[in-house]
Amino acid sequence: MAARTKASNNPALITWARETAGFSVAEAATRLSVSEGQLLAWESRDTEDAPSIPQLRKIAALFKRPLAVFFLSEAPTRFEVMRDLRRLPGAGLRHFSPALQMEIRASSERRELARELVSDLEEPIKPFRLSAKIGDDPESVGRTIRTSLGVTDQLRFKWKDVDGRASFNAWRTRIEEFGVLVFQTITFTSEEASGFAIAAEDLPVIAVNRKDPLTRRTFSLLHEFVHLMIRVSGVSELETDVARPPEDQQIEVFCNQVAAATLIPKESLLAQPTVIEHGSKSGAWKDAEISDLARLFGVSREALLRRLLTFERTTQEFYSLKRAQYNSEYQAIRKREKEKPKKDMKRNMPVETVSNFGRPLVRMLLDNYHQDRLTLSALSGFLNLKVKHIQKLEQVARVR
């Protein structure tokens, strides 16, 4: 039987992960089904003994840490700056679920990894200098975002497709090229959060929920981008109709307004023939009209209708009616999906890896590997991807 490939991890990180997870050596060894001596050997800097990749995955699962963290040169600093911007009336701050907490921590640690990888490549880190203040005109901030990302009306309208995938991918690429790490995740529910942002002067992070429809993810992407601009890290949901403390409401409403102004520019929307035909304070709209406009701008029907309401091209009554309809349709779709018999779908792991980690981080890892700064096992470990998929990953990650 061929020997298993040893992981080229930092042994001190196993000690750090065990201790911060609250395990003694004896407890951890028992849970990992190894002797205390074996675990201590893995944790020692004075030995060449190391766990295999499958064993390291088991360690990561036990200590609730992403596999990549065990390959850092030193333990990441504790991430304490997240704010829960969603509160229930009279209930104070809501707590994050363990899944959401884990994803925040994993994203923070990936950011530390990216900073280290860039340093190893001796490349400058592009600072994130775009800024805004709450109270700024959302339309003006939206124009600033489009100009900074090089997005024109002609370009946006080329992204028109059925489900919004082209629009999401295009906005994501431009935001990543601007120096932002964009991750996708399915670890927490859509009801809990649509995404979160980690504001920083270099390599800030946006994470969006892959369980959401693509048009909603696009809106979340821009919503979180505004969080970065106002330098406020936070976990967000796009719903702002629930009563909240004024300071939280103000932040979320502003981020939503700017995201809408970015994706659906006022001048462009009001110039559409259908909108001109309806005129001001128009009441009912046909479903096909709303769907066509939403598809043109790469947004959800509700986001489009809300924008029409902002410019008095529909009424509050009609908006509320359609909003209830869309929510009912969405819940029905989710119910049908849950009732469907589960099929074993063949997963495209290289594509999935790039989708979740983003091209910038994947390319940093590949570049360090090609410059002999990372072993193949380390690269595989960072991405939690089997070695056999690395060649295909290279092809996917380099496509623009």
Residue pairs with C-beta under 8 A, 6 or more apart in sequence:
4 52
4 53
4 54
5 52
5 53
5 377
5 387
6 50
6 51
6 52
6 377
7 50
7 51
7 52
7 53
7 55
7 56
7 70
7 377
7 378
7 381
8 50
8 71
8 375
8 377
8 378
8 381
9 50
9 51
9 56
9 70
9 71
9 378
9 381
10 70
10 71
10 72
10 73
10 74
11 42
11 43
11 44
11 45
11 47
11 50
12 43
12 45
12 74
12 75
13 69
13 70
13 71
13 72
13 75
14 39
14 42
14 43
14 51
14 59
14 70
15 43
16 75
17 59
17 60
17 63
17 65
17 69
17 70
18 25
18 28
18 43
18 63
20 63
21 62
21 63
21 64
21 65
23 31
23 62
23 63
25 36
25 39
25 40
26 36
28 39
28 62
28 63
29 35
29 36
29 38
29 39
31 62
32 39
32 55
32 58
32 59
32 62
34 55
38 49
41 47
41 49
42 49
42 50
42 51
42 59
51 59
53 377
53 380
53 381
56 67
56 70
56 381
57 67
57 384
59 70
60 66
60 67
60 69
60 70
64 102
65 105
65 106
65 109
66 105
66 106
66 109
66 110
66 384
67 381
67 382
67 384
68 109
68 110
68 113
68 381
68 382
68 383
68 384
69 76
69 106
69 109
69 113
70 381
71 113
71 378
71 381
71 382
72 109
72 112
72 113
72 116
73 116
76 108
76 109
76 112
77 112
79 104
79 105
79 108
79 198
81 198
81 199
81 233
82 96
82 104
82 196
82 198
82 233
82 234
82 235
83 232
83 233
83 234
83 235
84 93
84 94
84 95
84 96
84 234
84 235
85 234
85 235
85 236
85 248
85 251
85 252
86 94
86 193
86 235
86 236
86 237
86 244
86 248
87 93
87 94
87 244
87 245
87 248
88 94
88 242
89 242
89 243
89 244
96 104
96 192
96 235
97 188
97 189
97 192
99 187
99 188
100 187
100 188
100 192
100 193
100 196
100 235
102 187
103 185
103 187
103 188
103 196
103 207
104 196
104 198
104 207
104 235
107 181
107 183
107 196
107 198
107 205
107 207
108 198
108 205
110 181
110 183
110 205
110 357
110 361
111 181
111 198
111 200
111 203
111 204
111 205
113 361
113 382
114 181
114 203
114 360
114 361
114 364
115 125
115 202
115 203
117 361
117 364
117 365
117 367
117 368
118 125
118 203
118 364
120 368
120 373
121 364
121 367
121 368
121 371
121 373
125 179
125 202
125 203
126 178
126 179
126 202
127 179
127 201
127 202
128 178
128 179
128 180
128 200
128 201
128 202
128 203
128 204
128 228
130 144
130 145
130 148
130 178
130 228
130 229
131 229
131 230
131 231
132 141
132 144
132 226
132 229
132 230
132 258
133 230
134 230
134 250
134 251
134 254
135 254
138 254
138 257
138 258
138 260
138 261
139 261
139 265
139 266
141 226
141 229
141 258
141 261
141 262
142 258
142 260
142 261
142 262
142 263
142 265
143 261
143 265
145 151
145 222
145 225
145 226
145 229
145 258
145 262
146 152
146 262
146 265
148 178
149 171
149 174
149 175
149 178
150 174
151 171
151 174
153 265
153 268
155 170
156 167
156 297
156 298
157 296
159 166
159 167
159 170
159 298
160 166
160 167
160 295
160 296
160 298
161 167
161 295
161 298
162 295
163 213
163 214
163 215
164 213
164 214
164 215
164 218
164 295
164 298
164 299
165 214
166 298
167 214
167 215
167 218
167 298
168 214
168 215
168 217
168 218
168 221
168 298
171 218
171 221
171 222
172 182
172 221
172 358
173 359
173 400
175 182
175 206
175 221
175 225
176 182
176 358
176 359
176 360
179 202
179 203
179 204
180 203
180 204
180 205
180 206
180 225
180 228
181 203
181 204
181 205
181 206
181 358
181 360
181 361
182 205
182 206
182 207
182 208
182 221
182 358
183 205
183 206
183 207
183 208
183 356
183 357
183 358
184 207
184 208
184 209
184 210
184 217
184 355
184 356
185 207
185 208
185 209
185 210
185 356
186 209
186 210
186 211
188 209
189 211
190 209
190 211
190 212
192 237
193 209
193 235
193 236
193 237
194 208
194 209
194 212
194 216
194 220
194 223
194 236
194 237
194 238
195 206
195 207
195 208
195 209
195 217
195 220
195 221
195 223
195 224
195 235
195 236
196 206
196 207
196 224
196 233
196 234
196 235
196 236
197 204
197 205
197 206
197 207
197 224
197 225
197 227
197 228
197 232
197 233
197 234
197 236
198 204
198 205
198 206
198 233
199 227
199 228
199 230
199 231
199 232
199 233
204 228
206 221
206 224
206 225
206 228
207 224
208 217
208 220
208 221
208 224
209 217
209 220
210 217
210 355
210 356
212 220
213 300
215 294
215 298
215 299
215 300
215 303
216 238
216 300
218 263
218 298
218 299
219 238
219 259
219 260
219 263
219 299
219 300
219 303
220 236
220 238
222 258
222 259
222 262
222 263
223 236
223 238
223 255
223 256
223 259
224 236
224 255
225 259
226 254
226 255
226 258
226 259
227 233
227 234
227 236
227 251
227 255
230 251
230 254
230 255
232 251
234 251
236 252
236 255
238 256
240 249
240 252
240 253
240 256
243 249
244 252
260 303
260 306
260 307
260 310
263 297
263 298
263 299
263 303
264 297
264 299
264 303
264 304
264 307
266 311
268 297
269 275
269 293
269 297
269 307
269 308
269 311
270 276
270 311
270 313
272 293
272 296
274 289
274 292
274 293
275 293
275 308
275 313
278 285
278 313
279 313
280 312
280 313
281 312
281 313
281 314
281 315
282 313
282 314
283 314
283 315
283 317
283 318
284 314
284 318
285 305
285 308
285 314
285 318
290 301
290 304
290 305
290 322
291 301
293 304
294 300
294 301
294 303
294 304
297 304
300 326
301 322
301 326
302 322
302 323
302 326
305 314
305 319
305 322
305 323
306 319
308 314
308 319
309 315
309 316
309 319
349 385
349 386
349 389
350 385
350 389
350 392
350 393
350 395
350 396
350 397
351 396
353 362
353 383
353 385
353 389
353 393
353 396
354 362
354 393
354 396
354 397
357 383
359 397
362 383
362 393
362 397
363 397
363 398
365 374
365 379
365 382
365 383
366 379
366 393
366 394
366 397
368 374
368 379
369 375
369 376
369 378
369 379
374 382
376 387
376 390
377 387
379 390
380 386
380 387
380 390
383 393
385 393
